[in-house]
Amino acid sequence: MKHFLLIITLISVQFSFSQEFAFRSLNALPISNNPAFTGVSSNPRLNYGIGATNLWFDTYSLQNYVSYDQSVKLLHGGVGAALMHGTILGYQNSNTEFNLSYSFQQNLSENFSLSIGTRLDLSQRRINVNEIYGMSNPTDSIQITNRANYALSALVYSKKFFIGGVYAPFSYPTYWGEYETVNTYSGVIGYNLTPFKNKNISILGVVNYSYQDGFQTMTVQAALNTKKVSFGGSVTPRSYFTVFAGYQLGQFNFKAVTGINSSPLTSATQTSQELILQYRLPNPCNSVSKRFDLNLF
């Protein structure tokens, strides 16, 4: 019975706190975290990500993500779109989300540029009440709820430095299918060090802070980048640890992330694996501001 209750808790948390589709690496899928990254790259980007998390024993959640973004000079910024789907294998429960993002871009000086982003999220949540909560309601056991949320963000960047923030009020499902709204505030700062004689080798350090309804998290990430290869890791104190690696082959970037989550609320340990494929279209964007090209991570 204790194990059963823990499974229910983990499943409920997986579908309760809005960021069901957040991949663990901070930079692997930039526009999934901050819409101000939309269209800031030199080339249009097509991304696909798949992630699996072992919730408990043989219970897994599976997430799929696909996105596209590019700069559009006529709109003085960038546009993007993303489709995400998350499900718990073996259960009739899923989340599907579609979002559109736009960023307004402007050069501030010779070295720094500004991007102001916004995102509209449309989501559908399906949950089988009988499966998850042990309720007996054969007539209407599957609840379907459609929601709309948004995010506002800003980003200041140069060739080596970036700092940004996101404000995202969102609605999340309670245990009984109702929704409550909370506000999420997050900030990110990163710096690309080139301490070696070979300037093709760099170290990118990133710190991300998030505050949500009284809960605070901070993630620190470091990556060693070359022209072709990246590897590194990230740490969220008392919560999560990841290691990752990436490889660039022509216009393709291949990225792999593995992580271990140790919840401070329970003694449960979760593991996750993510694979990400990025294709950078060969035609450069016709842009209005300086470009910001992240390394593999």
ZATIDREN-584087 format. One line per field, with one value per residue (C-alpha): residue number from 1; residue in three letters; chain; x negated, y negated, z. Coordinates in pm, whole numbers, always signed. Layout:
<domars>
seq (NUM/...)
type (ALA/...)
mol (A/...)
c1 (X/...)
c2 (Y/...)
c3 (Z/...)
</domars>
This chain:
<domars>
seq (1/2/3/4/5/6/7/8/9/10/11/12/13/14/15/16/17/18/19/20/21/22/23/24/25/26/27/28/29/30/31/32/33/34/35/36/37/38/39/40/41/42/43/44/45/46/47/48/49/50/51/52/53/54/55/56/57/58/59/60/61/62/63/64/65/66/67/68/69/70/71/72/73/74/75/76/77/78/79/80/81/82/83/84/85/86/87/88/89/90/91/92/93/94/95/96/97/98/99/100/101/102/103/104/105/106/107/108/109/110/111/112/113/114/115/116/117/118/119/120/121/122/123/124/125/126/127/128/129/130/131/132/133/134/135/136/137/138/139/140/141/142/143/144/145/146/147/148/149/150/151/152/153/154/155/156/157/158/159/160/161/162/163/164/165/166/167/168/169/170/171/172/173/174/175/176/177/178/179/180/181/182/183/184/185/186/187/188/189/190/191/192/193/194/195/196/197/198/199/200/201/202/203/204/205/206/207/208/209/210/211/212/213/214/215/216/217/218/219/220/221/222/223/224/225/226/227/228/229/230/231/232/233/234/235/236/237/238/239/240/241/242/243/244/245/246/247/248/249/250/251/252/253/254/255/256/257/258/259/260/261/262/263/264/265/266/267/268/269/270/271/272/273/274/275/276/277/278/279/280/281/282/283/284/285/286/287/288/289/290/291/292/293/294/295/296/297)
type (MET/LYS/HIS/PHE/LEU/LEU/ILE/ILE/THR/LEU/ILE/SER/VAL/GLN/PHE/SER/PHE/SER/GLN/GLU/PHE/ALA/PHE/ARG/SER/LEU/ASN/ALA/LEU/PRO/ILE/SER/ASN/ASN/PRO/ALA/PHE/THR/GLY/VAL/SER/SER/ASN/PRO/ARG/LEU/ASN/TYR/GLY/ILE/GLY/ALA/THR/ASN/LEU/TRP/PHE/ASP/THR/TYR/SER/LEU/GLN/ASN/TYR/VAL/SER/TYR/ASP/GLN/SER/VAL/LYS/LEU/LEU/HIS/GLY/GLY/VAL/GLY/ALA/ALA/LEU/MET/HIS/GLY/THR/ILE/LEU/GLY/TYR/GLN/ASN/SER/ASN/THR/GLU/PHE/ASN/LEU/SER/TYR/SER/PHE/GLN/GLN/ASN/LEU/SER/GLU/ASN/PHE/SER/LEU/SER/ILE/GLY/THR/ARG/LEU/ASP/LEU/SER/GLN/ARG/ARG/ILE/ASN/VAL/ASN/GLU/ILE/TYR/GLY/MET/SER/ASN/PRO/THR/ASP/SER/ILE/GLN/ILE/THR/ASN/ARG/ALA/ASN/TYR/ALA/LEU/SER/ALA/LEU/VAL/TYR/SER/LYS/LYS/PHE/PHE/ILE/GLY/GLY/VAL/TYR/ALA/PRO/PHE/SER/TYR/PRO/THR/TYR/TRP/GLY/GLU/TYR/GLU/THR/VAL/ASN/THR/TYR/SER/GLY/VAL/ILE/GLY/TYR/ASN/LEU/THR/PRO/PHE/LYS/ASN/LYS/ASN/ILE/SER/ILE/LEU/GLY/VAL/VAL/ASN/TYR/SER/TYR/GLN/ASP/GLY/PHE/GLN/THR/MET/THR/VAL/GLN/ALA/ALA/LEU/ASN/THR/LYS/LYS/VAL/SER/PHE/GLY/GLY/SER/VAL/THR/PRO/ARG/SER/TYR/PHE/THR/VAL/PHE/ALA/GLY/TYR/GLN/LEU/GLY/GLN/PHE/ASN/PHE/LYS/ALA/VAL/THR/GLY/ILE/ASN/SER/SER/PRO/LEU/THR/SER/ALA/THR/GLN/THR/SER/GLN/GLU/LEU/ILE/LEU/GLN/TYR/ARG/LEU/PRO/ASN/PRO/CYS/ASN/SER/VAL/SER/LYS/ARG/PHE/ASP/LEU/ASN/LEU/PHE)
mol (A/A/A/A/A/A/A/A/A/A/A/A/A/A/A/A/A/A/A/A/A/A/A/A/A/A/A/A/A/A/A/A/A/A/A/A/A/A/A/A/A/A/A/A/A/A/A/A/A/A/A/A/A/A/A/A/A/A/A/A/A/A/A/A/A/A/A/A/A/A/A/A/A/A/A/A/A/A/A/A/A/A/A/A/A/A/A/A/A/A/A/A/A/A/A/A/A/A/A/A/A/A/A/A/A/A/A/A/A/A/A/A/A/A/A/A/A/A/A/A/A/A/A/A/A/A/A/A/A/A/A/A/A/A/A/A/A/A/A/A/A/A/A/A/A/A/A/A/A/A/A/A/A/A/A/A/A/A/A/A/A/A/A/A/A/A/A/A/A/A/A/A/A/A/A/A/A/A/A/A/A/A/A/A/A/A/A/A/A/A/A/A/A/A/A/A/A/A/A/A/A/A/A/A/A/A/A/A/A/A/A/A/A/A/A/A/A/A/A/A/A/A/A/A/A/A/A/A/A/A/A/A/A/A/A/A/A/A/A/A/A/A/A/A/A/A/A/A/A/A/A/A/A/A/A/A/A/A/A/A/A/A/A/A/A/A/A/A/A/A/A/A/A/A/A/A/A/A/A/A/A/A/A/A/A/A/A/A/A/A/A/A/A/A/A/A/A)
c1 (+0/-287/-444/-108/-61/-411/-342/-24/-217/-485/-231/-29/-337/-437/-106/-48/-328/-302/-658/-584/-783/-1090/-1400/-1680/-1964/-1934/-2050/-1971/-1629/-1657/-1308/-1142/-1267/-1274/-1079/-1328/-1569/-1327/-1499/-1828/-2039/-2224/-2026/-1668/-1654/-1448/-1462/-1335/-1366/-1256/-1285/-1197/-1182/-1165/-906/-897/-986/-849/-647/-785/-684/-763/-793/-824/-910/-945/-1006/-1109/-1228/-1389/-1452/-1210/-1342/-998/-874/-1187/-1254/-1197/-905/-877/-637/-658/-450/-495/-331/-383/-232/-275/-322/-58/+188/+453/+305/+139/+58/+38/-82/-120/-284/-367/-647/-771/-1073/-1137/-1509/-1714/-2085/-2166/-2530/-2818/-2844/-2501/-2157/-1811/-1540/-1192/-985/-630/-472/-114/-58/+247/+267/+496/+478/+634/+654/+827/+960/+1024/+664/+490/+708/+888/+1231/+1528/+1689/+1728/+1957/+1708/+1370/+1158/+1138/+1030/+934/+817/+617/+440/+135/-130/-485/-675/-1053/-1359/-1717/-2029/-2320/-2663/-2908/-3017/-2751/-2376/-2123/-1746/-1425/-1082/-743/-494/-157/+1/+282/+210/+447/+535/+605/+977/+943/+981/+723/+532/+313/-37/-311/-657/-955/-1287/-1618/-1926/-2278/-2562/-2918/-3139/-3503/-3789/-4094/-4287/-4518/-4290/-3983/-3774/-3772/-3547/-3376/-3014/-2882/-2509/-2308/-1929/-1702/-1329/-1062/-717/-452/-700/-934/-1282/-1533/-1875/-2058/-2427/-2555/-2903/-2999/-3329/-3270/-3477/-3370/-3248/-3210/-3052/-3031/-2951/-2692/-2445/-2346/-2024/-2110/-1917/-1719/-1880/-2210/-2278/-2565/-2547/-2739/-2690/-2838/-2809/-2806/-2761/-2427/-2319/-2369/-2324/-2275/-2229/-2143/-2109/-1997/-1922/-1652/-1645/-1331/-1363/-997/-1034/-1310/-1236/-1508/-1420/-1640/-1587/-1737/-1698/-1803/-1790/-1847/-1888/-1908/-2033/-1905/-2195/-2044/-2141/-1862/-1810/-1808/-1777/-2012/-2335/-2310/-2350/-2466/-2479/-2724/-2589/-2515)
c2 (+0/-236/-173/-228/-565/-671/-583/-793/-1084/-1072/-1049/-1335/-1557/-1473/-1611/-1888/-2137/-2276/-2217/-1863/-1921/-2097/-1914/-1906/-2071/-2449/-2522/-2206/-2338/-2715/-2835/-2575/-2773/-3135/-3268/-3557/-3300/-3269/-3350/-3481/-3212/-3276/-2999/-2870/-2577/-2259/-2064/-1725/-1592/-1274/-1210/-921/-928/-624/-735/-416/-52/+8/-316/-559/-896/-976/-1325/-1424/-1775/-1934/-2303/-2544/-2905/-3163/-3535/-3740/-4085/-4211/-4145/-4297/-3978/-3604/-3361/-3003/-2717/-2405/-2091/-1877/-1559/-1384/-1061/-802/-466/-212/-480/-674/-1007/-1261/-1628/-1787/-2143/-2369/-2709/-3005/-3245/-3581/-3793/-4159/-4216/-4536/-4617/-4819/-4893/-4756/-4458/-4404/-4324/-4297/-4041/-4068/-3752/-3635/-3292/-3164/-2810/-2600/-2271/-1973/-1742/-1395/-1197/-872/-940/-571/-473/-746/-806/-473/-632/-440/-640/-424/-672/-957/-832/-1033/-1406/-1634/-1992/-2258/-2555/-2865/-3022/-3274/-3380/-3709/-3728/-3939/-3862/-4078/-3911/-3957/-3710/-3587/-3692/-3665/-3742/-3699/-3647/-3490/-3561/-3279/-3270/-2932/-2705/-2357/-2068/-1974/-1620/-1657/-1794/-2158/-2423/-2672/-2954/-3024/-3256/-3142/-3377/-3259/-3415/-3292/-3425/-3278/-3356/-3193/-3173/-3128/-3081/-2869/-2969/-2776/-3002/-2719/-2571/-2744/-2689/-2800/-2851/-2904/-2971/-2944/-3051/-2978/-3080/-2923/-2966/-2962/-2701/-2806/-2616/-2704/-2508/-2551/-2415/-2403/-2277/-2240/-2325/-2279/-2328/-1970/-1828/-1937/-1770/-1876/-1858/-2048/-2040/-2143/-2120/-1850/-1770/-1690/-1606/-1561/-1477/-1546/-1527/-1665/-1626/-1847/-1685/-1939/-2111/-1853/-1867/-1548/-1584/-1329/-1398/-1159/-1264/-1148/-1311/-1268/-1424/-1607/-1519/-1141/-881/-803/-835/-890/-855/-1018/-1004/-1257/-1256/-1576/-1631/-1981/-2070/-2416/-2511/-2613/-2949/-3225/-3442/-3795/-3959/-4305/-4245/-4065/-3687/-3477/-3122/-2897/-2610/-2256/-2319)
c3 (+0/+82/-258/-429/-258/-356/-720/-708/-556/-825/-1105/-960/-929/-1285/-1411/-1160/-1181/-1532/-1653/-1771/-2088/-1947/-2064/-1807/-1998/-1982/-2338/-2532/-2640/-2585/-2681/-2455/-2153/-2269/-2571/-2602/-2758/-3051/-3379/-3233/-3403/-3729/-3901/-3875/-3629/-3633/-3304/-3194/-2840/-2668/-2295/-2066/-1685/-1458/-1201/-995/-1071/-1425/-1442/-1703/-1837/-2199/-2350/-2716/-2834/-3179/-3252/-3525/-3501/-3725/-3760/-3972/-4064/-4166/-3809/-3654/-3460/-3460/-3471/-3352/-3287/-3072/-3016/-2704/-2581/-2248/-2124/-1849/-2016/-1923/-1808/-1997/-1893/-2118/-2170/-2514/-2563/-2865/-2841/-3061/-2972/-3096/-3004/-3079/-3133/-3119/-3103/-2791/-2873/-3073/-2839/-2681/-2820/-2664/-2730/-2576/-2610/-2561/-2588/-2611/-2480/-2567/-2379/-2334/-2033/-2029/-1705/-1617/-1268/-1200/-1279/-1083/-781/-744/-792/-929/-1205/-1516/-1692/-1707/-1590/-1837/-1777/-2061/-1984/-2230/-2107/-2243/-2075/-2171/-2088/-2111/-2119/-2197/-2293/-2322/-2498/-2654/-2806/-2462/-2213/-2172/-1901/-1914/-1723/-1769/-1612/-1668/-1489/-1552/-1444/-1313/-1241/-883/-770/-850/-1202/-1105/-1188/-980/-1110/-982/-1102/-1204/-1215/-1352/-1445/-1626/-1661/-1863/-1962/-2223/-2112/-2361/-2134/-2383/-2668/-2900/-2909/-3053/-2701/-2449/-2116/-2089/-1737/-1676/-1359/-1365/-1078/-1055/-802/-807/-540/-251/-402/-514/-727/-861/-1128/-1211/-1541/-1697/-2042/-2224/-2589/-2902/-3262/-3282/-2930/-2600/-2261/-1908/-1633/-1419/-1053/-880/-507/-316/-628/-962/-1128/-1500/-1732/-2104/-2430/-2779/-3125/-3433/-3776/-4053/-4003/-3742/-3365/-3163/-2786/-2506/-2142/-1848/-1503/-1151/-941/-563/-420/-84/-14/-46/-48/-415/-680/-1045/-1352/-1690/-2037/-2317/-2682/-2886/-3258/-3397/-3766/-3858/-4202/-4431/-4534/-4287/-4145/-4275/-3931/-3774/-3480/-3400/-3388/-3074/-3138/-2835/-2839/-2830/-2460)
</domars>
